[in-house]
Amino acid sequence: MEEIEQIPVIDIFAGPGGLGEGFSSFRTRDGYQPFRISLSVEKDPRAHETLKLRSFFRQFPVGTAPEEYYQVLRGELKLEDLPEHLQNKPDVLAAWKTAEREAVCAELGASEESHKLIGSAIRKSVKNRKQPWVLIGGPPCQAYSIAGRARNKGIADYRIEDDHRSSLYQEYLRIIAEHWPSVFVMENVKGLLSATVNNQKVFEKIITDLESPLEASGKKRRVNRSQRYRIVPLIKPRNSLVEGAWHPGDFLVASEQHGIPQIRHRVFLIGIREDLGDVELPFLTPSPAPSVAEIIGGLPPLRSGLSRKRVSSRYVNLKDSPELWRQTQIEQTVRSTPEDERRWLKSVSNGTIPSIRDEILSIISNLDSSPEDRGSEFVSWKTESSLPSTLRDWYLDSRLGGVCNHSTRGHMDTDLARYLFATCYAKVNGVSPKLAQFPADLQPNHKNASSGDFDDRFRVQIAGKPASTITSHISKDGHYFIHPDSAQCRSLTVREAARLQTFPDNYFFCGPRTSQYSQVGNAVPPLLAEQVC
């Protein structure tokens, strides 16, 4: 049987590689993998390290990655020492060198020199110009996001047209116009649908530009069918009356409606080159979303850490330990004896749902059985997973022997009390409390607390529902991403966030924890990307 050549995929603005992971994971019914990631481009050095390591993993057939890969994940071998460690294994070393070529650290749009470098890499990656190939990527458009626009309103003299991030899609457009991929997939923020610049709707202009990249770039020459694209949605349209006359909302994908365990709404634009004819792509198939508990419930339970406490007008760093962690929680709720409740806890008992107080006191009385470990970059763990059976092959890898990127943050003493109240409230009511529902003594001590702009400042991920959107904000603090288990009293770890983003457990995020959080939050869920193929 003649071997079928794989379709090259070029991933730009790749982040840690969520879109690429989805494409490379896709298999036909007979097990064939039609797509091959031949180039990934990312400017962030830490995300680039993540891409390079994963590219190394992909050089091998499923289940045959070398033990050295797992040694890196388990912390037994440093990534920078990997090439030297492979000197006596020429075939494996060759795979590493291929990964180094495939993962390029460069910033698109930074300079003409950078553009030429990336253009050369694309030409080397797609050697057969007649072969079909796919361009994928999500050019950063934070300036158009709903949250970004809200932040930018407070910046004096801010103009979105002057924001470098608002024009990065032009670099994506330029690459299309110069290299003419057979198909492209562009993912972006929901705010793109409602943004305007100079009274022009941004989304309409982007669609027009992508349909005819040469015209958009100001070229005067005649445009033929091989230089035009048909833009189609992934979701079966509900609003469009005429095929091809899409409504902007037709391009919005609600991830939770397609088996992804988080409420994540993003714009997906699929461009098909017109000279390929009337290619019809199947629409995404709806499927129920797993819950937070199903996805992260089987991971090792961990306690939060202690960072600092406020004494008078200054903050004092705390020397974290399991004993101090328990004692701090007691002091934040009942001072010294069960009868000596703090005022905030008494106010909860006087409320309309006294069972919240009961739940809090139950946690405090059982602190001795709470987790003592805070985790690490690798935690040995014999997985007894809560995962649905249909997802176990996607997430789990028996060769790993544990969980990586699974360590907890430290929190202030007062935040431990807020987390405890919020998680107990969520368990009783099935929803996370708004800030106005917190007891007065647990209200944050800053001027914006009562403005209404931060009403969900402390957001619990509800165990029986999909998570809220995992965003890059998780790198700043964990208040929006509180673990549902009151006994752990903490925010999500990188691995828990990665699972909710549907990254397999053997997908390692490089760099310090803050960078790991950013990478996960900026990614496209791989399991959603796999359905795009």
C-alpha positions, -999 to 999 in steps of 0.1 A, spaced: 0 0 0 14 34 -10 22 57 19 1 88 19 20 120 24 10 140 55 -4 175 51 21 201 65 6 225 91 23 258 99 13 272 133 20 309 138 13 329 170 15 294 183 16 301 221 23 267 238 8 248 208 -29 241 216 -41 244 180 -11 224 168 -17 197 193 -52 193 181 -42 189 145 -14 165 152 -36 144 174 -63 140 148 -67 105 134 -89 90 107 -110 59 115 -82 36 104 -57 53 127 -39 74 101 -26 109 111 -31 131 81 -16 163 96 20 170 105 32 201 124 61 212 102 66 247 118 56 265 150 64 301 155 62 318 189 79 349 203 78 340 240 110 321 249 92 300 276 63 290 253 89 283 226 106 258 250 73 242 255 67 239 217 102 225 212 98 198 238 64 188 225 77 187 189 104 162 201 76 141 216 57 141 183 87 128 163 79 93 175 48 71 169 22 70 196 35 52 227 71 51 216 86 84 229 120 79 244 124 75 282 144 108 282 112 127 274 96 114 305 128 120 325 125 157 317 88 157 328 97 140 361 125 164 368 152 137 365 168 154 335 171 191 328 158 202 294 190 220 286 210 188 292 188 167 270 209 170 237 241 160 255 223 131 271 213 119 237 248 118 222 249 80 223 215 77 207 219 92 172 183 84 160 168 101 191 192 130 189 182 135 152 146 138 164 156 165 189 174 184 161 143 182 140 122 196 169 147 225 171 141 233 135 104 230 137 99 253 167 111 288 159 113 316 185 105 348 165 81 377 168 58 382 138 54 419 129 85 429 149 106 438 119 111 432 82 141 410 91 118 389 114 92 386 86 118 374 61 131 348 86 97 334 91 89 335 54 121 315 47 111 289 74 76 285 58 91 279 24 115 252 38 86 236 57 63 233 26 87 220 1 62 207 -25 43 239 -36 16 218 -52 9 199 -20 -20 210 2 -10 227 34 -27 244 63 -19 277 81 -32 279 117 -29 305 144 -46 331 166 -30 366 162 -32 383 196 -61 408 196 -64 416 233 -71 452 224 -104 440 208 -114 417 237 -143 428 259 -121 429 290 -93 447 271 -116 474 258 -129 479 293 -94 484 306 -84 507 278 -112 531 285 -93 542 316 -61 550 296 -58 586 287 -55 593 250 -58 556 242 -66 549 205 -72 513 195 -58 520 160 -25 529 176 -23 497 196 2 473 180 -18 443 192 -49 454 172 -30 451 139 -12 418 143 -39 401 122 -24 421 94 8 400 98 -14 369 95 -30 384 64 4 392 49 16 356 54 -15 343 36 -10 367 7 26 357 3 24 319 8 -12 310 -2 -21 281 21 -47 257 8 -67 263 41 -62 286 70 -77 285 105 -78 317 125 -89 318 161 -96 349 181 -115 367 209 -153 371 210 -149 409 212 -138 409 176 -175 406 166 -185 439 183 -154 460 180 -153 492 158 -124 514 146 -132 548 130 -169 538 130 -161 507 109 -169 472 122 -137 454 126 -151 419 120 -165 429 86 -132 444 75 -113 413 86 -136 390 66 -132 412 35 -95 413 39 -92 375 44 -114 368 13 -89 387 -9 -55 392 8 -39 408 -23 -65 435 -26 -63 441 12 -25 446 9 -31 473 -18 -19 452 -48 -33 465 -81 -28 434 -102 -56 411 -112 -66 386 -86 -74 350 -97 -92 322 -78 -60 308 -63 -56 342 -46 -90 344 -31 -106 326 -1 -141 315 9 -146 321 46 -168 296 63 -179 289 99 -175 258 121 -210 259 135 -241 252 115 -256 286 110 -289 294 127 -293 329 115 -282 329 79 -310 325 53 -287 322 23 -257 299 21 -225 319 21 -242 350 36 -230 343 71 -240 363 102 -211 373 124 -225 352 152 -222 321 130 -184 322 136 -186 321 174 -178 287 189 -191 279 224 -166 253 236 -188 239 263 -213 228 236 -186 206 220 -173 185 249 -148 210 264 -150 213 302 -151 251 302 -173 280 290 -151 294 264 -165 314 235 -141 322 206 -143 333 170 -131 307 144 -126 317 108 -119 289 82 -105 301 49 -106 277 18 -88 288 -13 -113 292 -41 -94 273 -67 -99 241 -46 -135 242 -57 -166 237 -36 -150 220 -7 -175 213 21 -162 210 56 -184 193 82 -198 214 110 -188 207 146 -209 181 163 -225 191 196 -216 171 227 -221 176 264 -193 192 285 -177 172 313 -178 189 347 -149 204 367 -150 175 392 -148 149 364 -118 165 348 -97 175 379 -112 154 407 -87 125 402 -56 147 405 -36 146 438 -52 168 465 -30 196 477 -32 224 502 -26 260 495 4 278 508 8 308 531 24 339 516 19 369 540 -4 386 565 -11 422 572 1 435 606 -10 471 612 -1 490 581 25 466 567 27 430 553 47 403 569 59 373 550 49 340 566 71 308 569 47 283 554 41 249 570 11 225 572 8 233 609 8 271 604 -16 267 575 -41 249 597 -36 273 626 -41 303 603 -74 289 590 -85 284 626 -75 319 636 -94 333 606 -126 316 616 -129 307 653 -99 324 670 -91 299 697 -122 279 706 -153 267 686 -175 290 707 -153 320 700 -164 326 664 -152 356 644 -178 382 636 -179 373 599 -187 337 607 -214 348 631 -229 369 604 -231 339 581 -249 319 609 -275 347 611 -282 346 574 -309 329 554 -288 297 548 -272 287 581 -259 255 565 -230 275 550 -218 281 585 -222 244 592 -201 235 562 -174 260 572 -172 246 608 -171 210 594 -140 219 574 -123 236 603 -130 207 626 -115 182 601 -83 202 592 -62 173 605 -73 152 576 -67 180 550 -38 176 525 -4 185 537 15 184 504 17 216 482 28 196 451 58 203 428 68 203 392 62 165 394 41 146 418 43 108 418 8 95 417 -10 63 408 -39 77 389 -73 66 400 -90 90 377 -125 105 378 -122 111 341 -150 99 319 -140 67 302 -141 84 267 -114 109 278 -90 86 296 -69 78 265 -68 115 256 -55 127 290 -36 98 306 -2 83 300 7 53 320 44 58 314 44 92 331 39 78 366 24 109 381 14 145 375 36 174 363 31 212 367 11 205 398 21 229 426 0 254 446 3 291 451 7 308 485 -22 330 496 -26 357 522 -42 347 555 -73 368 548 -77 352 514 -78 318 530 -109 329 549 -125 343 517 -117 310 498 -132 290 526 -164 310 527 -167 311 489 -162 274 484 -187 265 512 -212 290 497 -208 274 463 -212 239 476 -245 248 494 -259 270 466 -245 256 434 -231 290 424 -201 311 433 -210 341 456 -208 376 443 -187 401 463 -217 417 478 -227 384 493 -195 381 513 -196 390 550 -185 426 557 -153 415 574 -143 395 543 -147 424 519 -114 433 502 -98 464 516 -95 485 484 -115 513 469 -128 493 439 -144 466 460 -178 485 462 -177 498 426 -196 468 412 -169 463 385 -153 434 405 -185 417 417 -170 383 409 -136 390 422 -136 356 440 -149 330 417 -153 293 426 -152 267 399 -184 248 405 -177 210 408 -207 198 389 -205 223 360 -180 232 333 -153 258 344 -154 294 336 -131 306 308 -94 298 316 -76 331 307 -41 345 310 -53 364 341 -47 332 360 -10 341 360 -17 372 380 -37 357 409 -60 328 415 -90 346 428 -110 339 396 -101 303 396 -108 288 431 -107 250 435 -142 237 445 -128 216 473 -130 236 506 -106 213 523 -78 223 498 -87 260 501 -67 273 471 -67 283 435 -61 260 406 -27 246 398 -12 248 363 -20 212 357 -57 216 367 -60 246 344 -43 226 317 -68 198 321 -97 222 319 -80 234 287 -79 197 276 -41 194 274 -29 158 279 -11 150 311 21 144 293 21 179 278 48 198 299 48 236 303 83 250 306 94 280 325 85 294 360 49 289 372 37 324 362 48 317 326 32 283 327 -1 298 338 1 324 310 8 298 284 -22 277 295 -45 307 296 -36 319 262 -40 285 245 -67 270 223 -81 238 239 -64 210 219 -95 187 221 -115 215 204 -88 220 178 -89 183 170 -126 186 161 -118 214 137 -97 190 115 
